Amino acid sequence: MGAPGIEARRTRHWLAALIALATISLLGISATSAHAKPTMLYHGNGYAIKPAIIYGWTKDGTGKEMQAIGGRIDAPNPNIGAIDWEFWRKKKAVGKGAGWGSNCAKKNCVSPFPWNGAKLRVTAYKRHRGHFTRMIIFARDPRPNWGNYVMRLRFLGKNSRMVNWAVTSIDHRRG
């Protein structure tokens, strides 16, 4: 058997190695959680990171004339292009695009501002369970005596009517 001083030293070394291993393990766990999945956004057909288009709401909630955000400010046919996402972080995402009214009965339907191809800024925020649950849509109205257009939306979840976002407020007044 070894001397009592040697046994005490071995125990201290063993304990120090165990503490070092536990510390490294904890650091590994926190590093893994720092690289968690990015926040996603429901775009009308599922969740995505930086979706090309966003749709799934109507001003009145009926689903009769869907509104969508894409990237093209010229004629939307054959497609409305992709949103230019300038900023995408865990708690907030900001992109620029154009607003379009869809499900129009007429071939050359004219939607009201800003759903007529006007430039918009979309901000997604309020992260919950890995996806954004709120959006703000902003457009600067170029018409004289009109204020800026601001629409706020809240995510309802996926449903069969294709209305996945509820409009909580619209601010667009004549000045």
Secondary structure, DSSP 8 states (H G I E B T S, - for coil): ---HHHHHHHHHHHHHHHHHHHHHHHHHHHHHHHT----BEE-SSSEESS-S-EEEE-SSSSSSS-EEEES-SS--SS-----EEEEE-SSEEEEEEEEEE-S-SSTT----TTTEEEEEEEEEEEEETTEEEEEEEEE---STTB--EEEEEEE----TTS--EEEEEEE--B-
